[in-house]
Each structure stands twice: as C-alpha cells, then as structure tokens.
Amino acid sequence: MSAPSHQHCRCLCSDFIKTSTGKEAVNATYPVAIVMMRAIRDYFLYTGYKVGFKPAGGIRTAQESLVWLNLVKEELGNDWLCPHLFRLGASSLLADIERQVRTHACCKVLCTYSAPHPH
C-alpha cells in the first residue's frame, strides 16, 4: 500500500469501509472487493489497526453470502470473521435466509412424521 493510501485511511479514521451504498447500478463486485480487502490488510500490517469490511448491494442469496464469507477469510483471515469487522450490506438476503430456514424446518417435520420404513 502506498503512503498516500495510508494517509487517506488514517484521515478517514474509518471503522469500516463499504463497497458501495447498495443503491447504485453496480454494487459489490469481487475484483473491487479484493483490492479493498488487500488495502485493509496492508493498512493493518502498517498500523496494527483493523478496519472492518462491508460488501453492500447485489448480495441476494445465502449462497452468495458464503462466497463473501470465504473471500474475507482468504484475504483477511479468521480475525475478520466477526460482526465488528465483517458485515454484509444485503437487505434482500434476509428473505432468502428465511425461505431456506422454513424449507429446512418443513423438511425436518416431514421426515419426522413420515411412515416408518418396512424392515
């Protein structure tokens, strides 16, 4: 990370950086996120201060959220896998998670009450 980048982060005094507001036509993209996470990592190595990361916009499914989780783990490490350093800005993600929980719960109920298998 270049010195101006360090200066920029220090002047912002940021606890988190975010890929976008989530309201633009193009939101969280992997290439931009990787650059941002590498800047966060470099800043941490330079200063010892951990800045959080929040991808926002376009994250609509639980499967997509797992991709982001893995990307953060690979780029920043396990220390960033906590709410005070990693958050998803994905309001539409909740609907998919709720749908999956309902589906999983219904499947468990159906399996519990299914007829016993003949021996």
C-alpha positions in Angstrom: 0.0 0.0 0.0 1.4 3.4 -0.9 2.0 6.1 1.6 -0.9 8.3 0.3 -3.3 5.3 0.8 -2.2 5.0 4.4 -2.6 8.7 4.9 -6.1 8.5 3.3 -7.2 5.7 5.6 -5.8 7.5 8.7 -7.6 10.7 7.8 -10.8 8.9 7.4 -10.5 7.3 10.9 -12.7 4.5 9.5 -14.0 1.6 11.5 -15.4 0.1 8.3 -15.1 0.6 4.6 -18.0 -0.3 2.3 -18.0 -1.4 -1.4 -21.0 0.9 -2.2 -24.2 2.3 -0.8 -26.1 -0.6 -2.3 -28.2 1.8 -4.3 -26.0 2.0 -7.5 -26.5 0.1 -10.7 -23.2 -1.8 -10.0 -22.6 -2.7 -6.4 -20.3 -5.1 -4.6 -18.0 -6.8 -7.1 -15.3 -9.3 -6.3 -12.4 -7.5 -8.1 -13.0 -4.2 -6.3 -13.6 -6.0 -3.0 -10.3 -7.8 -3.3 -8.5 -4.5 -3.9 -10.3 -3.0 -0.9 -9.5 -6.0 1.4 -5.9 -6.0 0.4 -5.7 -2.3 1.3 -7.3 -3.2 4.7 -4.7 -5.9 5.2 -1.8 -3.7 4.2 -3.1 -0.9 6.5 -3.3 -3.4 9.3 0.2 -4.6 8.7 1.4 -1.0 8.6 -0.5 0.4 11.6 -1.8 -2.6 13.6 -5.3 -1.1 13.3 -8.1 -3.4 12.0 -10.6 -1.7 9.7 -13.8 -3.6 9.0 -15.2 -4.5 5.6 -18.8 -4.4 4.4 -19.7 -5.5 0.9 -23.1 -3.9 0.0 -25.5 -4.3 -2.8 -26.3 -7.3 -5.0 -25.9 -9.9 -2.4 -29.3 -11.7 -2.5 -28.8 -15.3 -1.6 -27.3 -17.3 1.2 -25.0 -19.0 -1.3 -23.7 -15.6 -2.4 -23.1 -14.6 1.3 -21.0 -17.7 1.7 -18.8 -16.6 -1.2 -18.2 -13.3 0.5 -17.5 -15.0 3.8 -14.9 -17.2 2.2 -13.4 -14.3 0.3 -12.9 -12.3 3.6 -11.4 -15.4 5.3 -8.9 -15.9 2.4 -7.9 -12.3 2.1 -8.1 -11.0 5.7 -8.1 -14.2 7.8 -10.2 -15.6 10.6 -9.9 -12.4 12.7 -12.2 -10.6 10.3 -15.0 -13.2 10.6 -16.8 -11.4 13.3 -19.6 -8.7 13.4 -17.3 -5.9 14.4 -15.0 -6.4 11.4 -17.3 -8.0 8.7 -20.9 -7.3 7.8 -23.0 -7.8 4.8 -25.0 -4.9 3.4 -27.7 -7.1 1.9 -31.3 -6.3 2.9 -32.7 -8.7 0.3 -30.6 -11.5 1.7 -32.9 -11.9 4.7 -35.8 -13.1 2.5 -33.6 -15.9 1.1 -32.3 -17.0 4.5 -35.9 -17.0 5.9 -37.0 -19.1 2.9 -34.2 -21.6 3.5 -34.9 -21.9 7.2 -38.6 -22.5 6.5 -37.7 -25.1 3.9 -35.3 -26.8 6.2 -37.8 -26.8 9.1 -40.6 -28.2 6.9 -38.3 -30.9 5.6 -37.4 -31.9 9.2 -41.0 -32.1 10.2 -41.9 -34.1 7.1 -39.0 -36.5 7.8 -40.0 -36.8 11.5 -43.6 -37.7 10.6 -43.1 -39.9 7.6 -44.2 -43.5 7.7 -41.7 -45.9 9.1 -39.8 -47.9 6.6 -40.6 -51.7 6.4 -37.8 -53.9 7.6 
